[in-house]
Amino acid sequence: MRASQVLQKCLCDSLEAMHALREAVLLCCGQVLVDTWIGGFR
């Protein structure tokens, strides 16, 4: 396997991990916003 292929695979893997992390953070933020919004009506 050539160095460029290894680099491309690593880059692709890290992008997938970053996407998953960003998605988890957004979901968490959304949950906090909803909880705060609902909490304001109590």
mmCIF file of the C-alpha atoms, coordinates in Angstrom:
data_MODEL
# 
_entry.id   MODEL 
# 
loop_
_atom_site.group_PDB 
_atom_site.id 
_atom_site.type_symbol 
_atom_site.label_atom_id 
_atom_site.label_alt_id 
_atom_site.label_comp_id 
_atom_site.label_asym_id 
_atom_site.label_entity_id 
_atom_site.label_seq_id 
_atom_site.pdbx_PDB_ins_code 
_atom_site.Cartn_x 
_atom_site.Cartn_y 
_atom_site.Cartn_z 
_atom_site.occupancy 
_atom_site.B_iso_or_equiv 
_atom_site.pdbx_formal_charge 
_atom_site.auth_seq_id 
_atom_site.auth_comp_id 
_atom_site.auth_asym_id 
_atom_site.auth_atom_id 
_atom_site.pdbx_PDB_model_num 
ATOM 1  C CA . MET A 1 1  ? 0.000   0.000  0.000  1.00 0.00 ? 1  MET A CA 1 
ATOM 2  C CA . ARG A 1 2  ? 1.397   3.387  -0.945 1.00 0.00 ? 2  ARG A CA 1 
ATOM 3  C CA . ALA A 1 3  ? 1.779   6.222  1.533  1.00 0.00 ? 3  ALA A CA 1 
ATOM 4  C CA . SER A 1 4  ? -0.855  8.288  -0.271 1.00 0.00 ? 4  SER A CA 1 
ATOM 5  C CA . GLN A 1 5  ? -3.360  5.439  0.039  1.00 0.00 ? 5  GLN A CA 1 
ATOM 6  C CA . VAL A 1 6  ? -2.642  5.080  3.760  1.00 0.00 ? 6  VAL A CA 1 
ATOM 7  C CA . LEU A 1 7  ? -3.032  8.834  4.244  1.00 0.00 ? 7  LEU A CA 1 
ATOM 8  C CA . GLN A 1 8  ? -6.301  8.852  2.317  1.00 0.00 ? 8  GLN A CA 1 
ATOM 9  C CA . LYS A 1 9  ? -7.696  5.984  4.414  1.00 0.00 ? 9  LYS A CA 1 
ATOM 10 C CA . CYS A 1 10 ? -6.672  7.650  7.689  1.00 0.00 ? 10 CYS A CA 1 
ATOM 11 C CA . LEU A 1 11 ? -8.194  10.943 6.580  1.00 0.00 ? 11 LEU A CA 1 
ATOM 12 C CA . CYS A 1 12 ? -11.435 9.243  5.612  1.00 0.00 ? 12 CYS A CA 1 
ATOM 13 C CA . ASP A 1 13 ? -11.613 7.388  8.945  1.00 0.00 ? 13 ASP A CA 1 
ATOM 14 C CA . SER A 1 14 ? -10.962 10.554 10.948 1.00 0.00 ? 14 SER A CA 1 
ATOM 15 C CA . LEU A 1 15 ? -13.609 12.473 8.993  1.00 0.00 ? 15 LEU A CA 1 
ATOM 16 C CA . GLU A 1 16 ? -16.160 9.775  9.817  1.00 0.00 ? 16 GLU A CA 1 
ATOM 17 C CA . ALA A 1 17 ? -15.221 9.967  13.502 1.00 0.00 ? 17 ALA A CA 1 
ATOM 18 C CA . MET A 1 18 ? -15.475 13.768 13.476 1.00 0.00 ? 18 MET A CA 1 
ATOM 19 C CA . HIS A 1 19 ? -18.879 13.574 11.804 1.00 0.00 ? 19 HIS A CA 1 
ATOM 20 C CA . ALA A 1 20 ? -20.132 11.116 14.433 1.00 0.00 ? 20 ALA A CA 1 
ATOM 21 C CA . LEU A 1 21 ? -18.772 13.305 17.231 1.00 0.00 ? 21 LEU A CA 1 
ATOM 22 C CA . ARG A 1 22 ? -20.347 16.448 15.781 1.00 0.00 ? 22 ARG A CA 1 
ATOM 23 C CA . GLU A 1 23 ? -23.667 14.637 15.430 1.00 0.00 ? 23 GLU A CA 1 
ATOM 24 C CA . ALA A 1 24 ? -23.526 13.485 19.068 1.00 0.00 ? 24 ALA A CA 1 
ATOM 25 C CA . VAL A 1 25 ? -22.711 17.017 20.258 1.00 0.00 ? 25 VAL A CA 1 
ATOM 26 C CA . LEU A 1 26 ? -25.571 18.499 18.235 1.00 0.00 ? 26 LEU A CA 1 
ATOM 27 C CA . LEU A 1 27 ? -28.008 15.931 19.618 1.00 0.00 ? 27 LEU A CA 1 
ATOM 28 C CA . CYS A 1 28 ? -26.841 16.669 23.152 1.00 0.00 ? 28 CYS A CA 1 
ATOM 29 C CA . CYS A 1 29 ? -27.217 20.431 22.637 1.00 0.00 ? 29 CYS A CA 1 
ATOM 30 C CA . GLY A 1 30 ? -30.658 19.925 21.176 1.00 0.00 ? 30 GLY A CA 1 
ATOM 31 C CA . GLN A 1 31 ? -31.686 17.846 24.182 1.00 0.00 ? 31 GLN A CA 1 
ATOM 32 C CA . VAL A 1 32 ? -30.436 20.539 26.584 1.00 0.00 ? 32 VAL A CA 1 
ATOM 33 C CA . LEU A 1 33 ? -32.310 23.247 24.670 1.00 0.00 ? 33 LEU A CA 1 
ATOM 34 C CA . VAL A 1 34 ? -35.530 21.240 24.711 1.00 0.00 ? 34 VAL A CA 1 
ATOM 35 C CA . ASP A 1 35 ? -35.161 20.455 28.426 1.00 0.00 ? 35 ASP A CA 1 
ATOM 36 C CA . THR A 1 36 ? -34.512 24.131 29.188 1.00 0.00 ? 36 THR A CA 1 
ATOM 37 C CA . TRP A 1 37 ? -37.437 25.261 27.048 1.00 0.00 ? 37 TRP A CA 1 
ATOM 38 C CA . ILE A 1 38 ? -39.823 22.757 28.654 1.00 0.00 ? 38 ILE A CA 1 
ATOM 39 C CA . GLY A 1 39 ? -38.434 23.591 32.110 1.00 0.00 ? 39 GLY A CA 1 
ATOM 40 C CA . GLY A 1 40 ? -39.358 27.234 31.553 1.00 0.00 ? 40 GLY A CA 1 
ATOM 41 C CA . PHE A 1 41 ? -43.041 26.305 31.346 1.00 0.00 ? 41 PHE A CA 1 
ATOM 42 C CA . ARG A 1 42 ? -43.102 24.444 34.657 1.00 0.00 ? 42 ARG A CA 1 
# 
